[in-house]
Amino acid sequence: MELKMGEQVDEVNQPAHELSTRNHKGGLITMPFIIGNEALEKVGSYGLVPNMILYLMNDYKIGVAKGTNILFFWSAATNFAPIFGAFLSDSYLGRFSTIALGSLFSLLGTFLLWLTTMVPQLKPPSCNQSTSTCKPPTNSQFAFLIFAFIFISMGAGGVRPCSLAFGADQIHKKHNPNNKRALESFFGWYYAAGATAVLIAFTGIVYIQDHAGWKVGFGVPVVFMLLSSILFFVASSLYVKTKVEKSVFTSFARVIVVAYKNRKIVAGTVDSNRWHYRLKDSNTVPTKRLGFLNKACIVQNPKDLTPDGIASDPWSLCTVEQVEELKSLIKVLPIWSTGLMMSINVSQSSFPVIQATTMDRHLGTSSFQIPAASFAFFTIATLAIWVVLYDSLIIPSASKLVGKPVHLGVKLRMGIGLVISTIAMVISAIVEHLRRRKAIEEGLVNDPQSVVNMSAMWLVPQYCLHGLAEAFSAIAQNEFYYSEFPKSMSSTAASLFLVGMAVANLLASGILSTVENLTKTSGQEGWISTNINRGRYDAYYWVLALMSFGNLFYFVACSWAYGPCTHETVNENDPSDGLENPRSLACR
């Protein structure tokens, strides 16, 4: 999500009529519309994901390996899209227009997906029972399905990166003494609504799909998307709509271009004819690391600046601040890459759903059956419970016990999360080995639709461990980015984790395809078989567990190479570290 900390409208330079209009718009009255818009969008889009592998296998006659790859690519597109949405919002459209387009794209995508359940010509016919043959989807049928996925991803790309910042725009009033409390209240309700939306999607929507069929199960998300759009547009006249601002992505591009243009300049040669270009009243100086980028902020000729001290051509001269922003991004990339393996593990959502369909999902002796795709609820619930316990019970109790404040550093928490993620994959492999052995003992090797005499509750520990891993590592990653980046890069910090999830989805697809190709021999099925009892999902899990174990050593190496995190207070008048304002960062 994109949120620029400290971002505000320049009220001093605004015309009186514009300032008056702004003061009469926005406020807490707009919160239900903005929060409701994203919450309903999440219910609709997240509710489609858990059961999608079953829809692809049963209705589109797509094998588990290909179907899982399709979902990997869809998830990657959905996580990459907010980066483009943030760029369009910052550079061209503004947040209101970006959210508006995103809402309409989400509605269109879910509507197209629902049509595949209503129009028989949009998907393959049922299998021929007498000959046991199934026709695969035609190119046009497959293309229609993919277009539905694309529009849903585009919708998420418009809504998710802008809603939080757009909501903050409505209540961020500089001279309001209650401004800080209003922002805190908004952020709290925003995240609470988002978490509730995901839980409803993983339980309610999945339950409807299992018990009322795809037509109703995919129709309900369409209704949610329609309500999401109506809710947002109906309050259009109430919103504060800020002007388009420059994008940090454009700033990065300029630094790279200008540094390349000035590559022949000796960066250390700064004399009376050459000096570093910085913001007005700034004491920031270029740091020595990645010194070749410093060439982008060297003023070679006084004519490069206007009489007001502004760069004549921003694509020929950058500020020291812009250069340091790019450096900070490059510096964190190695540690960022260590989190990809955990995201790869978490993204293996299709296989546990298939496993659950072959296991006893009843709660004790009751007749109620947990939907196979609803087990993801345990991941979200564990994450939420741990966050509450950690902040309100564990840390306060530990601090009281040792007699001083206790704090786990972000890199330590990231490492703990990676260890737990590795353990989760080991347990996943063991549970699948037991389930498969049970199926073989009961003579169900050629009958993957039958239920083995084993409770699906065996899957709960791996789901809970994945939630605990995210509670440690994912939250610590976001805190790490925020603490290490300058304030001007808050939106980049918020987007970096989503980019990691997108990259992880692509890597997961590559790993799955590689394993499938290497294990498939002539006349023999590979490990990723559509028949789960003949496949070796347990061996595939072991591959991921070994990769996760190797990633732990990679994390230790990157953490050591990064050195200590920024954790100091810099005096406003001390330019030695290249920071303008005093700040204390909680990265240890």
Buried (B, 14 or more C-beta within 10 A) or exposed (E): BBBBBEBEBEEEEBEEEEBEEBBEBBBEEBBBBBBBBBBBBBBBBBBBBBBBBBBBBEBBBBBBBBBBBBBBBBBBBBBBBBBBBBBBBBBEBBBBBBBBBBBBBBBBBBBBBBBBBEEEEBBBEEEEEEEEEEEEBEEEBBEBBEBBBBBBBBBBBBBBBBBBBBBBBBBBBEEEEEBEEBBEBBBEBBEEBBBBBBBBBBBBBBBBBBEEEBEEBBBBBBBBBBBBBBBBBEBEEBBBBBEBEEBBBBBBEBBEBBBEBBEEBEBEEBEEEEEBBBEEEBBBBBBEEBEEBBBBBBBBEEEBBEEEEEBEEBEBBBBBBBBBBBBBBEBBEBBBBBBBBBBBBBBBBBBBBBBBBBBBBBEEEEEEBBBBBBBBBBBBBBBBBBBEEBEEEBBEEBEEEEEEEBEBBBBBBBBBBBBBBBBBBBBBBBBBBBBBEBBEEBEBEEBBEEBBEBBBBBBBBBBBBBBBBBBBBBBBBBBBBBBBBBBBBBBBBBBBBBBBBBBBBBBBBEBBBEBBEEBBEEEEBBBBBBBBBBBBBBBBBBBBBBBBBEBBEBBBEBBEEBEEBBEEEBEEEEBEEBBBEEBEBEBB
